[in-house]
Amino acid sequence: MTTARVDLKWFQIRQRMLRHRSDQGARMDHARERSISILQKRYGYDREKAISELDSHYSKAHLG
């Protein structure tokens, strides 16, 4: 395999990895927004309170 061909394959693999990360990030953002919306509806929180509660919950989960 020539150097140019190896470079092209590496470029293609890298592009797929970057797309995957981007898609995964978008899904995580969507899930976070959905969780915020649920807290607002279920408990009557305003957006800032819902974000605060969600962040608090996850910071405790990561410590334990």
N, C-alpha and C positions, 0 to 999 in steps of 0.2 A: 504494500500500500504506500502510495507516495505521501510526502509531507503535506501537500495541498489537500489531498483526500482525507487524511487524518484530521487536519485543521477544520475541514468542512464538517466531518462527522462530529467533532467536539463542539463546534458551533451549534449544530442541530440539537445535540443532547442538551447543551446549556440553555438553549431557547425553550425547549420542552420543560426543563426544570423551572425556569423563571415563570413560564405560563402556569405551571402547576401551583407554584407558590402564590401567584396572583389570584388564581381561582380559589385557593384555600383561604386566603386572606379575605376575599369578598364574602365567602360563606360564613366566616367567623364574624365579620361585621354585621351581616344580616342576622345571625343568631343573637348577637348582642342587642341589636335594635329591637328584635322580637321580644327578648327578655325584658327590656326596658318598657316596652309597650304593655306587656302582661302585668308588670308591677304597677304601672299607672292605672290600668283598668281594674285590677283586682283589689288594690289597696287605696286607690284614689290619690296616689303620690303625684306630685308634679314631676317634670322630667328630671330636674336636678336631684330631687330626693331619690327617685328611682335609680339614677346613675350611682349616687352615693351608696345606696343599699346594695346594689349589685357589686360594686367595687369592694365594699366591706366584706361581703360574703366570699368573694373569690380570694381576697387577701388572707382571710382566715383559713380557707381551704388549702392554700399553698403553704401555710405555716405548719399545719398539723400533719 
